[in-house]
Amino acid sequence: MSAPALIVVDVQQAFDDPSWGTRNNTACEANIAALIEHWRAEERPIVFVRHDSDEPRSTLAPPTRATRSRTSSRASRTCS
């Protein structure tokens, strides 16, 4: 049996754009950061998944798709 992995999905700065509306989860990044810290301390696998839009006007299009600093991967890898 494989060890469980933490999967962190769509934690981009682009979601701070007003076009996404008012947030209702102000502790989200702190909770994700705590999970990542714990998972790293246990040396468990972490997978970061990020939505990259190919729509030029999207807030998720490059270069505004950066991951939030508290929740980023240290050794980031891009998978296509």
Summary of the structure (lengths in Angstrom):
residues: 80
radius of gyration: 13.8
end to end distance: 26.9
largest distance: 43.6
contacts: 157
relative contact order: 0.27
helix: 30%
strand: 12%
